[in-house]
Amino acid sequence: MNTASEHFRSEASLRQFTLRLLPEWIAALHRDEIPVHIPKRRGFMTVQPGKTFHLHPELFLQLTGETTFTFPEEKLCAGPRSICLVPRGMPHEERVRAKEGPFANLVFMYTRPQELFFHIAHERRPGRPSGTIGTRLQGEFKAIATLLDEATAQAQHPGSMSAHAIRGFLIAHLSLLHLALEGEPAADDREPFKVTQARQRIIRLLPDPKLSPSFLARQLQCNADYLSHLFREATGMPLQTYINQQRLKRAYELLEDTPLNIAQISAATGFTDPSYFSRAFRTWTGTTPRQHRQALRSGEIGES
C-alpha cells in the first residue's frame, strides 16, 4: 500500500497519487483490513475553545504516523493505514505524531454540496498537522457526502451488520471520488494552486479572528501582496472581501441548520464582537441574524 513518503510539488502530483491510492484502500476495505474510527454524535454543533467543527463531513485516510482526535466526550487514535470519519458538526482537535514513518494523512473536506477540498497533511510544527499540497473539486457532491452521513448514522448502532454497512458506504464514497477525479479537467483549466490553497485554509480557519490576508500569507509561506494580487486575478474578488463573504455564508448556514445562538455563531465565524457581526450580516443580507432566524421559523423563508 502506498505511503506519503513521496514529495508533492503540484496539484497534478497529488491527484495522480490519490488516483493510485484509492483503489488500494477500496480493496483493503473489501477485505476488512482497514480500521474505521467514527465518534459518537455528542457535543453536536457546539462552540468549544481549541476545537473546530464543519457543516459537512470530513474524512481522514491515515497513511503513516497517527492522529489523536479529541472530541467532546471521547478520544480516538487513528494509526497507520486507518480511517477516521468526523461527522458534520462535530467539534474536534487533532494532535499528530510519527509512527511507522513520519505523520501523513489524506483529508477530504466538503465545504458545500458543490465543492470538495482534499489535501495531504504533514507535521510542520510538533504535534500539529498542516496541509502541504491540496486541491479543489467542483461538481455535485451532495449525494457523495450523504454516504458519509449514512456511515456516521450506522456507527451509532454497534454490531456486525452496522460494521458491514459502514464499510459499504465508505467503499461507495471512495469509488465515486475516484470517478470524479478521473473526470477532472486538465491542469490548465484550473485556478492557480496558491488560490486553491488559500480557499482551503480560509474554510478551516474561519473561526480564528486572526484570519486575514497577511495571516493567510504567512500560513502559505508567501508574500501577502502577491497572494492578494493572485487571488484577485483568479477570482475577480479581493482576498479580504472573500474572507468576509465566507464568514457570512457560514453564519447564514449556521442560522439555518443549528440551534446556536447569535453570540455562538459570531464566535464560530471569527467575529469577536456579536454587535459587529449583526451589522455586517445586515449589510450583506438586508436583515439582522435574529430577524433572519425568525423569518425561517415563521416560514417566510423557504428551504433552499
RODO-656703 format. One line per 2 residues: number of its first residue (from 1); their letters; for each residue x negated, y negated, z of N, C-alpha, C. Coordinates in steps of 0.001 Angstrom, whole numbers. Each point is the difference from the previous one (the first is absolute). Example, Ala and Ser with C-alpha at 12.3 -4.5 7.8 and 13.67 -1.06 7.14 Angstrom:
<pts>
1 = AS = -13190 5690 7800 890 -1190 0 -900 -1200 0  350 -1050 -720 -820 -1190 60 770 -1090 730
</pts>
This chain:
<pts>
1 = MN = -851 1189 0 851 -1189 0 -888 -1242 0  336 -1007 -834 -817 -1196 -92 -7 -778 1302
3 = TA = -1079 -739 208 -76 -916 1136 -180 -1402 -537  -140 -950 891 -184 -1392 -417 -1466 -375 12
5 = SE = -889 951 -208 -1418 -288 47 -447 -847 -1184  762 80 -1117 -389 -801 -1150 336 -1472 254
7 = HF = -696 -892 -688 206 -1429 191 929 -521 -1089  984 -816 398 957 -538 -941 -390 -1430 -339
9 = RS = -143 -276 -1284 -404 -1323 -453 1121 -719 -732  1105 681 -250 1071 -612 -776 1309 704 290
11 = EA = 1091 -657 -412 1304 646 94 36 1284 -831  -644 -52 -1172 17 1171 -880 -613 1214 685
13 = SL = -1113 -208 729 -636 1130 671 888 538 1116  708 -887 707 922 446 1049 1154 789 -602
15 = RQ = 543 -483 -1096 1122 685 -633 -407 1385 -507  -1184 86 -593 -468 1288 -482 -246 965 1161
17 = FT = -568 -509 1084 -211 824 1192 1341 522 521  1001 -892 54 1316 377 526 684 1015 -908
19 = LR = -133 -174 -1301 577 970 -943 -629 1382 162  -1298 42 324 -649 1292 237 397 573 1353
21 = LL = 162 -877 993 229 449 1371 1407 549 221  1007 -685 -548 1385 349 327 356 1449 -323
23 = PE = -377 544 -1159 341 1413 -253 -614 953 1026  -1205 -328 501 -627 852 1017 809 -13 1294
25 = WI = 458 -1187 405 774 -97 1235 1387 609 -165  591 -138 -1173 1297 628 -256 -116 1517 110
27 = AA = -1053 559 -607 -203 1451 74 -255 446 1436  -776 -794 762 -287 354 1389 1258 -77 864
29 = LH = 892 -958 -282 1281 -64 717 842 1228 -318  -3 433 -1240 714 1228 -370 -504 1187 822
31 = RD = -1319 23 236 -589 1117 750 55 -228 1517  611 -1079 424 117 -339 1429 -1379 -167 643
33 = EI = -925 -622 -712 -1355 -195 498 -249 -1426 500  991 -869 -114 -166 -1410 377 844 -295 1245
35 = PV = -630 -289 1144 792 -435 1166 705 -1323 -301  1242 -106 439 793 -1213 -232 429 -567 1346
37 = HI = -295 -1280 225 338 -677 1256 1039 -1086 -278  1115 54 720 1052 -1012 -127 474 -341 1415
39 = PK = -52 -1276 413 424 -348 1362 1520 43 155  418 134 1233 1423 -101 303 438 -1449 -177
41 = RR = 1241 -186 -411 490 -1362 -267 433 -668 1293  -1001 -438 765 273 -794 1205 -725 -1322 -152
43 = GF = 566 -1068 554 -619 -1309 -137 181 -595 -1379  1084 406 -673 246 -401 -1379 205 -1503 -106
45 = MT = -699 -636 -966 169 -1423 -305 -165 -887 1238  -1046 220 772 -265 -862 1141 -1334 -706 -192
47 = VQ = -92 -1206 510 -1235 -780 -87 -827 296 1237  -1175 570 -200 -866 376 1115 -1400 -531 -244
49 = PG = -643 -583 1034 -1344 -549 -169 -976 1061 -510  -799 -379 -999 -1021 893 -527 514 1051 -962
51 = KT = 1317 72 -201 580 993 -911 761 -706 -1101  49 634 -1154 744 -546 -1127 996 1030 -502
53 = FH = 1060 -462 -646 922 941 -631 355 -531 -1386  410 925 -860 377 -353 -1367 1440 424 -241
55 = LH = 624 -634 -972 1400 287 -288 185 1233 -877  -1111 568 -446 52 1188 -843 -1032 1010 511
57 = PE = 133 1280 -356 -909 1020 530 -1439 -215 -463  -941 534 789 -1423 -69 -325 -568 1413 136
59 = LF = -719 452 -1032 -506 1367 -45 -1529 -18 -16  -606 751 940 -1452 62 129 -479 1407 -355
61 = LQ = -864 109 -996 -687 1255 -276 -1397 -115 595  -234 700 1110 -1287 -75 682 -1008 867 -751
63 = LT = -993 -619 -612 -960 717 -829 -1146 546 842  -701 -882 682 -1057 393 932 103 -893 1225
65 = GE = -707 394 1077 168 -747 1243 1386 221 573  352 -799 997 1338 140 581 557 -1360 395
67 = TT = 1314 -62 55 717 -1202 408 899 340 1179  -104 -786 1056 917 122 1134 1044 -1101 -117
69 = FT = 1251 404 -137 1122 -929 -114 643 -147 1379  136 -1226 451 704 -271 1249 1373 -564 -330
71 = FP = 1036 731 397 1379 -405 -208 590 -425 1349  1224 -500 41 550 -494 1263 -42 996 1153
73 = EE = 228 1310 -291 60 954 1103 -854 1237 -224  -882 -35 -983 -850 1169 -245 -1210 -378 -836
75 = KL = -978 893 33 -1176 -127 -854 -100 1243 -868  -421 -197 -1247 -222 1118 -911 -1383 -152 -608
77 = CA = -726 1098 -116 -1336 -30 -576 -5 778 -1308  -280 -679 -1091 -86 636 -1317 -1458 288 -299
79 = GP = -354 1277 -25 -1361 410 -289 -239 148 -1482  -1198 439 -394 -324 148 -1419 999 902 -724
81 = RS = 378 -397 -1193 944 725 -851 1341 252 691  576 -1097 468 1336 56 593 781 -1224 -468
83 = IC = 1278 -6 317 898 -1078 -421 667 -610 1222  136 -1331 -5 844 -666 994 1004 -860 -759
85 = LV = 1263 185 320 1077 -787 -586 550 -935 1068  -155 -1303 -212 512 -1000 941 1354 -476 -509
87 = PR = 1075 245 758 1333 -387 -473 142 -1506 -141  949 -405 -798 301 -1428 -111 371 -554 1376
89 = GM = -489 -1205 290 351 -667 1247 -719 506 1229  -985 878 -150 -683 593 1146 -1240 -814 370
91 = PH = -9 -672 1161 -1206 -721 416 -1153 977 219  -1189 -369 -453 -1133 904 163 -1314 -771 -43
93 = EE = -1007 645 565 -1366 -512 -35 -899 1157 -398  -1073 -285 -731 -894 1047 -490 -1423 -212 532
95 = RV = -589 1089 492 -1419 27 347 -623 1175 -734  -1203 -197 -513 -586 1027 -858 -1410 336 473
97 = RA = -465 1189 -415 -1380 396 277 -424 1079 -987  -1312 198 -106 -535 1030 -892 254 1391 575
99 = KE = 262 936 -872 128 1411 369 -48 804 -1292  -936 928 -101 -232 746 -1235 -266 -958 -1167
101 = GP = -715 -1065 301 -316 -1020 -996 521 -1349 450  -405 -1081 -676 480 -1343 356 1510 -89 -141
103 = FA = 600 -873 800 1445 -203 -102 383 -499 -1394  1040 583 -565 596 -502 -1242 1402 569 -115
105 = NL = 962 -843 -324 1329 506 -324 582 -746 -1185  997 626 -608 713 -563 -1139 1392 -356 505
107 = VF = 366 -1268 -119 1226 -510 609 950 -485 -1083  1248 475 70 1057 -444 -908 987 -840 814
109 = MY = 247 -1233 -451 859 -909 751 1009 -655 -941  1276 253 256 1051 -657 -767 275 -1357 630
111 = TR = 96 -1029 -843 291 -1323 526 1423 -434 -324  546 564 -1059 1405 -202 -373 328 1082 -1029
113 = PQ = 1275 171 -353 342 1112 -896 -720 -24 -1352  -520 -1169 -418 -650 -84 -1307 -1521 -112 92
115 = EL = -577 274 1154 -1442 -227 132 -625 995 979  -1122 553 -433 -766 924 829 -1472 -382 -63
117 = FF = -633 -125 1174 -1438 -186 73 -626 1296 497  -1190 317 -502 -762 1044 666 -1471 -365 -37
119 = HI = -721 466 1005 -1404 -369 130 -782 1075 742  -1299 -37 -194 -927 800 798 -497 -872 1145
121 = AH = 80 505 1223 -497 -735 1164 -1259 658 534  -949 -820 416 -1214 448 668 -130 -731 1333
123 = ER = -1002 348 750 -236 -616 1316 -1055 -1099 -167  464 -1236 -145 -939 -1116 -140 -452 -524 1351
125 = RP = 941 -84 943 -329 -357 1386 240 1226 861  -760 162 1072 160 1213 818 1448 226 421
127 = GR = 520 1163 -378 1341 387 413 1136 -590 -808  -317 -866 -959 1058 -701 -736 -27 355 -1481
129 = PS = 1148 378 -562 44 297 -1439 109 -1278 -811  -566 29 -1182 91 -1149 -892 77 501 -1436
131 = GT = 1019 -457 -731 135 400 -1390 -1129 -564 -850  -683 845 -735 -1128 -450 -801 366 -138 -1469
133 = IG = 782 907 -525 470 -85 -1378 1489 355 17  809 -834 -643 1432 267 -22 587 -344 -1350
135 = TR = 1242 379 -201 674 -293 -1257 1501 -78 244  695 -559 -962 1438 -227 137 729 642 -1166
137 = LQ = 1094 685 313 883 549 -1025 1337 -724 74  566 -294 -1147 1325 -600 -56 923 912 -792
139 = GE = 1216 118 488 968 881 -639 1200 146 907  744 1046 -167 1149 262 873 -372 1129 949
141 = FK = -368 -371 1228 -519 967 956 976 329 1135  1204 -519 -61 933 213 1107 257 1483 240
143 = AI = 242 745 -1072 299 1432 151 -1211 757 524  -1207 -403 -448 -1212 676 469 -213 -274 1486
145 = AT = 160 -1257 413 -175 -342 1414 1033 704 867  1195 206 -539 1054 685 764 -417 1422 382
147 = LL = -837 633 -811 -498 1339 345 -776 -30 1313  -728 -1084 240 -711 -128 1280 974 -234 1151
149 = DE = 1066 -735 -255 1030 -162 1033 639 1347 354  225 825 -1021 585 1318 250 -958 874 813
151 = AT = -1287 -69 -309 -980 762 782 -14 -473 1447  85 -1312 197 51 -554 1356 1209 518 762
153 = AQ = 1139 36 -668 1223 476 657 -138 1460 418  -611 828 -841 -171 1413 333 -939 184 1191
155 = AQ = -957 -917 153 -972 122 1097 643 -184 1370  1195 -564 27 680 -197 1278 684 1282 484
157 = HP = -36 1060 -834 647 1269 335 -996 1139 -226  -889 248 972 -1057 1004 -198 569 1378 -311
159 = GS = -752 735 -766 404 1353 -370 -638 368 -1319  -29 1294 -291 -688 463 -1208 679 -525 -1263
161 = MS = 1354 -56 1 685 -480 -1188 -274 -1491 -228  -44 -770 1088 -329 -1425 -116 -1420 -184 -519
163 = AH = -934 841 477 -1385 -89 -469 -83 287 -1496  764 1002 -469 35 292 -1434 558 -1198 -785
165 = AI = 1061 -599 555 622 -1137 -677 -967 -1184 -82  -734 -244 1090 -958 -1110 8 -1052 195 -1079
167 = RG = -549 1202 -83 -1001 260 -1038 605 -162 -1395  1264 423 -158 653 -147 -1294 159 -1462 -403
169 = FL = 425 -831 961 143 -1428 -302 -1353 -630 -323  -1048 382 718 -1324 -563 -264 -532 462 -1362
171 = IA = 223 1257 -328 -424 503 -1312 710 -771 -1118  1300 -194 153 752 -747 -1014 -513 -1434 -97
173 = HL = -257 -602 1153 -486 -1384 28 -1338 -136 -712  -963 851 350 -1323 -90 -613 55 344 -1489
175 = SL = 866 923 -380 135 360 -1419 534 -1175 -814  997 -699 532 558 -1147 -709 -997 -1158 -57
177 = LH = -800 -152 1060 -1061 -1008 -42 -1002 306 -1102  -342 1270 -122 -944 402 -1046 564 -343 -1381
179 = LA = 1273 266 -213 625 -331 -1281 5 -1508 -238  272 -786 1063 -8 -1459 -140 -1388 -512 -371
181 = LE = -1026 577 616 -1372 -406 -309 -374 349 -1434  415 1161 -441 -308 406 -1373 607 -954 -1018
183 = GE = 1129 -600 332 683 -892 -931 -400 -1448 116  -1038 -304 803 -430 -1376 197 -634 -586 -1262
185 = PA = 126 -1333 -198 -618 -633 -1168 -1515 -51 118  -661 -343 -1085 -1453 -131 0 -420 -1125 920
187 = AD = -1257 58 451 -516 -971 971 136 -1430 -492  -122 -241 -1306 55 -1354 -524 1358 -645 207
189 = DR = 1033 818 234 1350 -522 169 319 -330 1451  -941 203 881 257 -223 1418 -695 -1268 485
191 = EP = 425 -503 1162 -584 -1222 541 -1397 267 555  -793 -1067 226 -1348 188 557 47 736 1334
193 = FK = -1031 800 231 -32 847 1187 79 -813 1287  -701 -1145 69 28 -820 1212 1410 -497 307
195 = VT = 789 -242 -1033 1375 -450 213 836 1129 596  -184 1217 -518 690 1154 572 -421 210 1450
197 = QA = -1294 -107 269 -487 115 1381 659 -1038 894  91 -1236 -505 600 -1073 793 1461 306 311
199 = RQ = 752 441 -998 1408 352 232 124 1060 1095  -851 1018 -88 68 1109 945 -323 -468 1413
201 = RI = -1073 -795 130 -370 -488 1334 1072 -912 577  622 -803 -841 1041 -905 487 1138 794 625
203 = IR = 436 1065 -681 1086 817 539 -375 583 1354  -1241 484 142 -425 624 1253 -209 -1024 1111
205 = LL = -384 -1230 -377 -392 -991 991 1085 -1034 275  1190 166 -563 1048 -1001 191 266 -359 1460
207 = PD = -28 937 948 268 -397 1385 -1110 -836 633  -1162 -83 -641 -1133 -713 585 112 -1489 -317
209 = PK = 161 -867 1015 129 -1433 -279 -1245 -600 -632  -1136 694 67 -1238 -535 -581 -48 197 -1517
211 = LS = 940 740 -557 -23 278 -1432 85 -1301 -800  -986 -220 -858 -100 -1197 -835 -929 344 -1154
213 = PS = -104 -853 -1021 -945 290 -1082 -1437 182 476  -454 -822 945 -1384 133 475 -178 1278 817
215 = FL = 980 348 824 -64 1238 788 -3 1209 -935  839 -55 -1026 95 1091 -963 -1308 143 -782
217 = AR = -598 -1128 -391 -1261 46 -741 -1101 651 826  -30 -291 1298 -1002 649 859 241 1495 56
219 = QL = 1260 407 59 331 1426 4 -475 676 -1284  99 -711 -1110 -326 572 -1311 -1422 -330 -429
221 = QC = -744 -662 887 -1414 -297 -234 -207 -779 -1302  747 -1107 -118 -177 -872 -1149 267 -1441 409
223 = NA = -225 -933 -895 203 -1417 258 1494 -346 -48  462 -819 952 1429 -326 89 484 -767 -1229
225 = DY = -802 -948 -498 408 -759 -1195 92 911 -1220  -959 918 -107 15 949 -1118 1239 880 73
227 = LS = 316 516 1197 1160 886 151 1289 -754 -326  123 -1225 507 1212 -789 -260 150 -283 -1485
229 = HL = -1107 -349 -667 47 -271 -1443 394 1259 -773  -620 1127 343 282 1261 -686 1460 400 189
231 = FR = 510 -163 1224 1380 387 299 976 -859 -807  -272 -1302 -53 911 -880 -742 -59 278 -1493
233 = EA = -1196 283 -512 -144 325 -1416 821 1243 -360  -19 997 898 655 1278 -285 1509 -37 232
235 = TG = 435 -786 982 1410 51 408 777 -1271 -290  -714 -1120 -248 672 -1276 -189 453 -635 1291
237 = MP = -421 566 1137 436 -484 1310 -1217 -243 902  -31 -1129 734 -1076 -187 966 5 1108 1046
239 = LQ = -1175 378 454 -111 1109 946 743 -292 1298  -130 -1215 532 694 -326 1249 1513 61 -182
241 = TY = 470 -446 -1151 1443 75 -279 467 1449 -11  -808 885 -596 348 1417 -46 53 582 1414
243 = IN = -970 -354 845 2 493 1382 1275 -434 713  339 -1298 -125 1210 -504 655 1242 712 -535
245 = QQ = 27 214 -1322 1150 678 -610 154 1426 527  -1126 722 128 66 1370 499 448 37 1462
247 = RL = -435 -966 793 470 -69 1395 1513 -157 40  525 -898 -838 1433 -274 24 807 1147 -601
249 = KR = -551 674 -1022 674 1182 -535 82 1100 1051  -1102 183 746 24 999 1073 1031 -378 1061
251 = AY = 65 -1276 340 979 -447 985 1422 262 -492  238 -255 -1271 1316 244 -597 392 1466 148
253 = EL = -947 900 -281 264 1438 124 246 391 1457  -787 -565 906 164 324 1419 1355 -480 523
255 = LE = 451 -1148 -460 1310 -492 408 1109 945 -476  -196 578 -1184 1029 880 -566 -26 1403 583
257 = DT = -1216 511 275 -155 1441 260 -367 358 1432  -186 -972 876 -431 308 1364 820 -787 1020
259 = PL = -27 465 1257 685 -749 1056 -908 -1021 676  -1200 -238 -512 -928 -937 629 612 -1395 99
261 = NI = -275 -693 1117 502 -1364 120 -902 -972 -772  406 -1260 -41 -694 -980 -833 -1448 -178 448
263 = AQ = -241 -49 1296 -1369 -167 502 -866 1204 -372  561 1186 89 -753 1215 -362 -318 24 -1493
265 = IS = 959 -405 -821 -242 -36 -1441 -1045 -1052 -334  60 -1123 684 -1025 -1030 -190 -1386 559 281
267 = AA = -154 726 1104 -1299 575 366 -407 1093 -990  947 801 -449 -302 1113 -904 -410 -467 -1389
269 = TG = 255 -1258 -317 -355 -533 -1318 -1097 -1059 82  -640 -120 1162 -1175 -851 108 272 -1449 356
271 = FT = 1241 -338 339 303 -1362 427 -155 -84 1519  -785 -932 470 -230 -122 1446 1092 -818 681
273 = DP = 773 -761 -775 1037 -875 553 1341 364 -641  934 575 768 1300 371 -571 748 -1177 -615
275 = SY = -184 -1197 553 685 -1172 -555 -536 -332 -1386  -1330 95 -154 -594 -242 -1318 436 1083 -985
277 = FS = 58 1231 481 473 1100 -847 1415 -282 -502  885 -447 888 1387 -274 -401 60 -1112 -1039
279 = RA = -826 -1035 176 -7 -1094 -979 -503 487 -1360  -1088 793 27 -557 513 -1256 1015 910 -699
281 = FR = 696 836 770 993 910 -579 1146 -802 -616  403 -1062 670 1101 -823 -531 -427 -704 -1289
283 = TW = -1230 -483 -37 -494 -654 -1213 4 979 -1172  -355 1257 278 -117 1018 -1048 1352 520 -461
285 = TG = 950 195 944 1273 655 -320 1208 -929 38  -148 -1164 636 1141 -891 155 838 289 1222
287 = TT = -421 966 802 729 347 1219 -989 405 1079  368 -146 1258 -891 395 1086 39 1520 159
289 = PR = -1008 591 667 45 1450 240 1265 434 731  409 -783 980 1198 374 769 1246 -40 -886
291 = QH = 110 -1058 -809 1153 -102 -898 4 1132 -1025  -1193 360 -488 -90 1079 -977 478 1318 600
293 = RQ = -423 268 1224 419 1252 645 1496 -6 272  543 -1136 435 1439 -86 251 792 233 -1291
295 = AL = -522 -542 -1112 674 205 -1279 -22 1473 -405  -1114 686 282 -86 1431 -285 1044 759 800
297 = RS = 95 -315 1283 922 712 877 1456 -256 -360  282 -1180 -509 1391 -335 -342 366 477 -1403
299 = GE = -1005 521 -739 272 498 -1338 -74 -1056 -1066  -453 -1217 348 -90 -1066 -989 -1138 257 -980
301 = IG = -1021 802 422 -1110 375 -875 96 1495 -211  140 427 -1238 109 1431 -275 -1345 664 -18
303 = ES = 19 1328 -72 -1236 770 -78 -660 -259 -1346  -1366 -93 27 -746 -204 -1244 -136 1296 -744
</pts>
